[in-house]
Amino acid sequence: MPAALSTEQIISRTADFVRDKFLGEGSGHDWEHIRRVWHTSRALAATLPAADPLVTELAALLHDVADWKFHAGDEEAGPRAARTWLLGLRVDEAIIRRVETIIREISFKGLGVPTPMSTPEGEVVQDADRLDAIGAIGVARAFAYGGHKGRPLHDPAIAPVVHDSFESYKKNTAPTLNHFYEKLLHLRERLHTPAARQLAQERHQFLETFLTQFLREWEGADLAELNTPA
């Protein structure tokens, strides 16, 4: 029987696996998103002694390995895929279960649906994932996903919805701008760790500034500032 892999080898092989799987993906859920969540999770975990580094890094790397959004709404696709990969690396069963739990709990499920995390590692990875959904990159990812799904940028006739169930949220097909009001503007208040809340301040402000400018241009409010010939 081959020797058990070291922690560093498990993480390195998992990073290579995920990079190969998601490099160049075009919906905003690509390798670069996962890489940022991984690195942010490591930084946040360093401020939270209760978070196990191995569980944190594996969950961060595998949190989108089979996202329900790309697997017909199957919420167990991600945990199954993570388990299959980690079993192949002979990772301890207790660690696999903890990673599965984080993947199962991490998703935003609707503005009216609480999404508590049951472990400190889960809080860290969820915070890192949500930080990547706000700020300049969050704006870019929102419109990348909207384009991937064929959604319009904005439709003033379609009002944002407070989804009160995960099933309702899954069926959402609203314009991309609604996503800001239905999710992104509310992520700052749902973060767990002090370090994440600190990082979120500037990113949240960027969302608000972007929305103000977007709607100003959409409505042509800036046209009134044009200097017309006498």
N, C-alpha and C positions, 0 to 999 in steps of 0.2 A: 504494500500500500504506500503511495507517495506521501511524503511528509506534509503535514498541515501547513497551509499558507500563513504567512505572517499578516498582521493587521495592515501593514503598508502594502503588501501584495494584493490583499483582498480589495482594498480601496483603489489601487492602481488598475487592476484588471476590470473592476466595475466601471471606473471612469472611461477606460478604453472601449468597453462594450457599449456604454451609453453614447459616447462620442461617435462611434461608427454607426450607430442606429439613427442618430438624430442630426448629424452634420448636414447642413443645407436645407433642413425642413423649413417650410415657408409660412407657417401659421403663427409664428411667434412663440411656439413651444419647441424650439430647436435646441441644439447643443449649447449655444451661447447662453440661452436662458437658464438651462440646467447648470452650466458652469458658474454663472453668477449666483444662483441659489446655493450651490455647493460652497462657494467661497464666502458668501455672506453668512451662511449657517455656521461655518467654522469660526468666523469672527464673533458672531453672537454667542455661540456656545462657550467661547473663551471668557465671556462675561458672566456665565451662568454655570457655576461649578457642578450643579446637579445633573447637567446634561452629559451623557456618555458620548465621547468623541466618535467611536466607531458607529454606533447606532445613528448618531446625527448625520455623519457623512454618507453612510449607505442610504439612509432615507432621503437625503437631499439629492443624491445622484439618481435614485430610482423613483422619485416621486411622480414623474410623468412617463414612466416606462410603458404604460398602457392606459393612458388617460381615457376616462369614460366618454369624453367628448368625441373621441375618434374610434370608439369601440361600441357603437350603437347603444350608448347609455349604460353599458355594463359596469357597475361600480366595483365588481370584484376582478375585473381584468387586470388592474394594476397590481393588487396584492398577489394574484396568481403568478403574474410574470416575474415579480420580484422574488417570490419564493422559488420558482424554477431556477432562476439565475443563481441565487445564493446557495441553494442545495448543491448546485454544480461546483461551487467553490468550497463545499463542506463547511459552511458557516454554522455555528452553533444554533440549535433550534430556538433557544430563548431569544437570541438576537433577531432571527428571522421573524419571529412573531411580533417583536416590537417594531420592526420595520414595516411589516404588513399593517399593523394598527395605525401607524402614522400615515401611510398612503391611503388607508381607508377613511381616515378622519380629516385629511388636510383640505379637501375641496371646499370652496365657497358654495353654499347650497341654496342661496336666495337671501335677500335682505331680511326677510321675516323669519329666517331659520338660524338658530344659534349653532355655532360650530366650535364647541370647546375641544381642546386637545387634552388627552388623558395623561400625557407624559411631558417632562421638561424638554426632551428631544423633539417631540412633536410641536411644542410651542415655538421652539427655535426655527424649525424647518418651515412651519406655516408662516411665521413672521418673515422669513427670508423670501419665501414665495410671494407673499403679498407686497413686500417692498419692491419687488421686480414688476409689480402691476401698477405702480404709481410713479410719478416723475416723468421725465422725458422718454425714458425707455418704455414705461407703462403706456404712454400715449401711442408710441409707435407700435407696440405689441397689440394694443386694442384694435387699431385700424388694420394691421396685418391680418389679424384673425377675422375681422369683419369682411375684408376682401376675400379671404380664403373661403368664407361661407357665402359669399355673394350678397352681402348686406349693404344697403345704402348707407352713406355717411350719416345722414340726418333726415328726419321727416317730422316737422313741427306738429303734424296732425296725429302722431303716435306718441302718446304720453308714457313716461316711465312707469313701471309696475313694481310694487313691493311684493315680490314672490313669497308666498307663505308656505311653500312646500318645495322640496327638491325636484319632484316631478314637474311642477309648474316651471321652475327655473330651467330645467333641461329642455323644455319645449320652446323656450324663448327664441324668437326670430326677429327681434326688434332691430332698428337701425343702430349702428355702432355708438352714436352719441348717447343713446339711452343707457348704455352700459356704464357710463360715468356716474349717472344718477342712481342706477340700480345696484352698483357695486363699488366702483373705484373710489368715489368720494367718501365712502364709509369704512374703508379699510384701516385708516389711521386709528380710528376709535376702537378697532377690534384687535389691535396688536397686543401681545402678551408681555414682551420683555422691555425694560427701560431703554436698552440700547436701540432696539428697533423703533420705539416711539421717538427717540431723538433723531434718528435718520429720516423718519417719515415727515418731519415738520417741513423741510424744504421741498421735498417731493410732492407733498400734498398741496403746498402753495403753488407749485408749478401747474398742477391740474386745474386749480381755480383760475389762474392767469390764462391758461390755454383756453378754457371754456369761454371766458369773457371775450377773448380775441376772436375765437371761432364764431361765436354768435354775432359779434359785431360785424365781421366780414360777411357772414351768411345773410344778415339782414340789410347789408349795404349801408350801415350807419356811418362808415368812414367816408362815403361819397360826399356827404355834406361838407366835408373839410376841403374839398377841391376848390382851388382858386379859379374862378371863371373870368374870362376876359371882360373888361368894362364895356 
